[in-house]
């Protein structure tokens, strides 16, 4: 685990050849939006917060608009538009299954998000299940296993220490699983790519370790699926969860895909229409219910057919573009950031596995002498660049990376109390299929200017956020 200054990442000829310089592989919405600057004038907005929510692909939006006039109820209507919508919804399920390379018998359940998907799986844990999760996970993968419904069925969570290498991660998991009581069922939850450092995790090796010790494994692919192909077969994971809003689709839809048995045996995630096969009144006045066995068991209510269609459209667009092309584009942008800031020692990138570890287009850093909120605010107000600052819903991981207990910083201009005089807030820049080179090059120039010359305007804290002081 390390917090280090930027170092150049070696280029590969294949990567340079695969992605033409300056051009994003896929057009996204908002690419021509302009925003005002506090220094005067406007500039095209540089959206560099893909790890939080990626802009929707233009193709996805066009597909949604083409379907919108034919909107109808799903699974319940005899009319033509209802039948069309039902077919579209189930075709989306098949498209997602193909995108994830699902096995025979796997189920694809549509949810609201990755968080919703993992909470659904938490309600489906068998009795007395033991859950193993690294402290480096996003809160969506850390917290569901301690929910009242999971704990009520005897679930117990073991939090594993942050590893400093992929090999250490595998050994840590193997040791923890070997020490458990084999009479209890077990589940491992792991990310595919960190939402803080962007580093790729050894998913296949962790899955092998889990299965060797009789445990199952669920992959949080929220940060992985937009950047790399995710195959349930090749990775040999039992479930995978991801969100549409990180996969270049609009908000509101997620996916949980994988083995059917735990889901089939669990109580429905929500009770209501669509999840029930048969409902009758009992003689004692109660209600007798027979639930569906398939994905519908956990999809009560009217489904988000537009959301499912959008996710499927994004899956098709990414597959047709090719993940090799997408990865090469991101690798070039990563090199631009690393090379451009290599001689700025005040900027220190965060990593678990080291600077050379394979990663997706996500980089987090701290700047000596700067409050992270102040730095991010200046990037937005003075340069039209949108990044993320804070703890990224991964508080234990930031604690491990910064060597202490992270907390919200003080007033703007106060670097806080993290070790080394850095901010307890980190700053995260992230990009993907729709990011042009100019946006990342502008980011590098802006960081260099802010570090060397300081902000051009005063800032103050309002409701916990650093904003330009318009009264100055």
Secondary structure, DSSP 8 states (H G I E B T S, - for coil): -EEEE-------HHHHHHS-TT--SS-BTTTT-EEE-TTSSEEE-EE-BTTT----BHHHHHHHHHHHTT---SSS--SHHHHHHHHHHHHHHHHHHHHTT--TT-EEEEESSHHHHHHHHHHT--TT-EEEEETTS-HHHHSGGGSHHHHHTT-EEEEE---SSHHHHHHHHHHHHHHS-TTS-EEEEEESB-TTT-BB--HHHHHHHHHHTT-EEEEE-TTTTTTS---HHHHT-SEEEEEGGGTTS-SS-EEEEE-SHHHHHS--SS-STTTEEEEEE-TTS-EEEEE-SSGGGG--SS--HHHHHHHHHHHHHHHHH-HHHHHHHHHHHHHHHHHHTTT-TTEEEEESS-TTS-B-SEEEEEETT--HHHHHHHHHHHH-EE-EEE-TT-HHHHHHHHTS------STT---SSGGG--SSEEEEE--TT--HHHHHHHHHHHHHHHHH--SS-EEEETTEEEE-TT-
